[in-house]
């Protein structure tokens, strides 16, 4: 393993993170415009809470608990062994509450927190869709058998999906 090879793979991973963060910001602008009359946009406290979460989106990917682990898993050198991502993924979910699969009664205490995290989750799905060529709704539809959301959240996200679909520019 050469130092230069590790640097190249690390740079590729950093470029991916930067692209994703840029896409998250783009998605937040798009979603907030399409949903401008919904509570999470019209209520300044909720809006600025989401905007703050968007600003620090996936910051934990740069931490000592995730960075090298994610790089080794997704931007692996040809001769590098498979890497067990389970601890890094658990850390990521715990530190990024927009991931539904870590929601429980201890992590979501109020309807306000649920609204903030749901909107951020959809923004994340939109951003991934820019990269992989689908929409947040298509992602959800293709994976809903694995995504365990409360009924109220499913209703809420479909309202947003409908606005995104019906308000295409």
C-alpha positions in Angstrom: 0.0 0.0 0.0 1.5 3.3 -1.0 0.9 6.6 0.8 0.0 8.3 -2.5 -2.7 5.7 -3.1 -4.3 6.3 0.3 -4.2 10.1 -0.4 -6.0 9.6 -3.7 -8.7 7.4 -2.2 -9.1 9.9 0.7 -9.4 12.8 -1.7 -12.1 10.9 -3.7 -14.0 10.3 -0.4 -13.7 13.9 0.6 -15.0 14.9 -2.9 -18.0 12.6 -2.4 -18.7 14.2 1.0 -18.4 17.7 -0.4 -20.7 16.8 -3.3 -23.3 15.3 -0.9 -23.2 18.3 1.4 -23.7 20.6 -1.6 -26.6 18.5 -2.8 -28.2 18.6 0.7 -28.0 22.4 0.6 -29.5 22.5 -2.9 -32.3 20.1 -1.8 -33.1 22.2 1.3 -33.6 25.3 -0.9 -35.8 23.3 -3.3 -37.9 21.7 -0.6 -38.3 24.9 1.4 -39.5 26.7 -1.7 -41.9 23.9 -2.7 -43.3 23.7 0.8 -43.2 27.4 1.7 -46.7 27.4 3.2 -46.1 24.4 5.4 -45.4 24.8 9.2 -41.7 23.9 9.1 -41.0 26.8 6.7 -43.4 29.4 8.0 -42.4 28.8 11.7 -39.1 30.6 12.1 -37.9 28.5 15.0 -38.5 25.2 13.1 -37.1 26.6 9.9 -33.9 27.9 11.4 -33.5 24.7 13.4 -33.7 22.7 10.2 -31.4 25.1 8.5 -28.8 24.7 11.3 -29.1 20.9 11.0 -28.6 21.2 7.2 -25.4 23.4 7.8 -23.8 20.6 9.9 -25.2 17.8 7.8 -23.1 14.6 8.2 -20.3 16.4 10.0 -19.7 13.2 11.9 -18.3 11.6 8.6 -15.2 13.7 9.3 -14.8 12.3 12.8 -12.3 9.8 14.0 -15.1 7.3 14.5 -16.3 7.4 10.9 -13.8 9.0 8.4 -11.2 6.3 7.9 -13.9 3.6 8.4 -16.1 5.0 5.6 -13.1 5.6 3.4 -11.9 2.1 3.8 -15.4 0.7 3.1 -16.5 2.8 0.2 -13.2 4.1 -1.3 -11.1 1.0 -0.7 -7.7 0.4 -2.2 -7.4 -2.6 -4.5 -5.4 -4.6 -2.0 -7.3 -3.5 1.1 -9.3 -6.0 3.1 -13.1 -5.7 3.6 -13.9 -3.3 6.5 -16.6 -3.8 9.1 -18.7 -0.7 9.0 -21.1 -1.6 11.8 -19.5 0.6 14.6 -19.1 3.6 12.2 -22.6 3.2 11.0 -24.0 3.1 14.6 -22.0 6.2 15.4 -23.3 8.0 12.3 -26.9 7.2 13.1 -26.5 8.2 16.7 -25.0 11.5 15.8 -27.3 12.3 12.8 -31.0 12.2 14.0 -32.3 12.5 10.4 -31.7 8.8 10.0 -35.0 7.1 10.7 -33.5 3.8 11.7 -32.2 5.2 14.9 -35.5 6.8 16.0 -37.0 5.6 19.2 -38.8 7.0 22.2 -35.4 8.1 23.6 -34.2 10.0 20.6 -37.5 11.7 19.5 -39.2 13.4 22.4 -41.4 16.0 20.8 -43.5 16.5 17.6 -41.1 19.4 16.9 -38.1 17.0 16.9 -40.0 14.6 14.7 -40.8 17.3 12.2 -37.3 18.6 12.0 -35.8 15.1 11.6 -38.4 14.1 9.0 -37.8 17.1 6.8 -34.0 16.6 7.1 -34.4 13.0 6.2 -36.3 13.9 3.0 -33.7 16.5 2.2 -31.0 13.8 2.6 -33.0 11.4 0.3 -33.4 14.2 -2.3 -29.6 14.9 -2.2 -28.9 11.2 -2.7 -31.3 11.2 -5.6 -29.4 14.0 -7.3 -26.4 11.7 -7.3 -28.1 8.4 -8.1 -30.9 9.6 -10.5 -34.0 9.1 -8.4 -36.3 11.1 -6.2 -36.9 11.0 -2.5 -40.2 9.4 -3.1 -38.8 6.7 -5.4 -36.1 6.0 -2.8 -38.8 5.6 -0.2 -41.1 3.5 -2.4 -38.2 1.2 -3.3 -37.1 0.7 0.3 -40.3 1.1 2.4 -40.4 -2.5 3.3 -37.2 -1.9 5.2 -38.1 1.6 6.5 -40.1 1.5 9.7 -41.9 4.8 10.1 -44.9 5.7 12.3 -48.1 6.3 10.3 -48.1 10.0 11.1 -44.6 10.3 9.5 -45.6 8.4 6.4 -48.6 10.8 6.0 -46.3 13.8 6.5 -43.7 12.7 4.0 -46.3 11.9 1.3 -47.6 15.5 1.7 -44.1 16.7 0.9 -43.6 14.2 -1.9 -46.8 15.4 -3.5 -45.6 19.0 -3.4 -42.2 18.1 -4.8 -43.9 16.2 -7.6 -46.7 18.7 -8.4 -44.5 21.7 -8.3 -41.7 20.8 -10.7 -40.3 23.8 -12.4 
